[in-house]
Amino acid sequence: HFNDWHARSCSEEPRGSGSDGSSSYLIRNLENATVLLHGTRPSVHMRHVRNCAIVVSDETHGPVHVTYCHSTVVRCSCFQLRVHESTGVEFRIWARSGPIIEDCRDITFAGDYFRASEVVNRRNLFWDVKDFNWL
């Protein structure tokens, strides 16, 4: 299932799931909120998020896509982080490939989000940011 978190409601839509039955999540149209997302999933998508704290407590096996996100803190572990048209976002991440940004301003990255198993088994490439406006 594809879970869609709105500012005032939550609904599920059957748009995709992982091989283990886990759901991908879409967090959109959210302002002045804290979201704690538990459990593994194939992907997480965030659109139109402002002044929020988003904490994904378990590994996202695929990408985390962030678009139109402003003045927000995102904590997650993912294979790939892609950020588009966002400003003032602080990412505290564990990324297995370098983050990709495009049309962003005032974005910061820190590699202090991890779980013990990830430290042992994988490198954290939070620092290897690729700005597609400069490539």
N, C-alpha and C positions, 0 to 999 in steps of 0.2 A: 504494500500500500504506500501511497505517497501522502504524507501528513502535512497539512498546511496550517501553520499557526498564524492567526490574525491578531490584531491588537485587542479585540474583544471576543473572539470566538475561535474555536478549533474544529476542523472538519477533516475527514480522511477521504482521499480519492484514490482509486486503484490505478496508479500510474507507473508503478515500478517497485520491485523489491529485489533484495539480494538472494543469493542461492540458499542462504540459511533462513529465509523468510523475513529478514529484518527490513524495516522500511526506510526509504529516503525521506528527508524532511525539507519542507519549504517554510521558512520563517519570513513573513512579509507584512508590510504596513504596520510596523510595530514602533511605538514611541514610549520613552520613559518606563522601561520595563526590564526585569531580569528574567532570563530564560535559562533553566537548567535542563539539559537534554542528556538522558542516561541511556546506556546500551549502545552496542555497535550498530553501524548502518553503512549502506553502500555510498551515500553522498548526503551532503547538507547544502541547501541553497538559501541565501539570505538576500532579500530585495526590499528596498525602502525601509530601512531600519535607522532610527535616530535616537541618540541619548539612551542607549541600552547597554546591558552587560549580558553577553551570550556565553555560556559555559557549556561546552560539549565534554562530558566527563569521560567518555570512552572513545576508543579509536574509530575514526571514520575511514573505512577501507579504501575509498576512492577520493574524489575531490570535494573540497569545500569552495563553493562559488559565492562571492560577495559582490553585490551590485547596488549602487545608490545607498551606501551605508555612511552615516555621519555621526561623529562624536560618540563613538561606541568602543567598548572593549570586547574583544573576541578571544576566548581561550579554547583551543582545540588541538587535537592530534589528527593528522590526515596524510594521505599520500601526496596530494597536491592542493595548494591554495591559489585561487585565482580571484583577483580583486579588480573591479572596474568602477570608474566614476564615483569614487568615494573620497571623503575628506575627514581628517581628524580621527582616524581609527587606530587603536592600539591592538596589535596582534601579539598574543603570548602563546606561542605555538610549538608543536613538534611536527616538522614537515619532512617527509622522506624524499621530496624533490624541492628545488628552489621555488619560492613563491613567485607568482607572476602578477604584475600590476599594470594597469593601463588607465590613463586619464585620472590619476589620483594625486592628492596633495596631503601633506602632513600625516603620512602613514608611518608608524613605527613597528618594529618587529623585535621581539625578545624570545629567546629560546629556553625560557625557564618553565615551560609547561611540559611535563613528562610523567610517564609511569615507569616503574623500575624495569619492566620487561622490555620497553622500548630503548632504554639507555643501554642495555646489554646487547640487544639484537640489531639495532639500526642507528644510523647516523642521523643527526638533526641538521637539516640544511636550511634552517630559518634565515640564515644570513645571506644566502645565495639568491637575492632578489633580482628578478629580471623585469626591467621597465620596458614594456613594448613600445612606449613613445620614443625611446632612445635606441632601439635596435634597428 
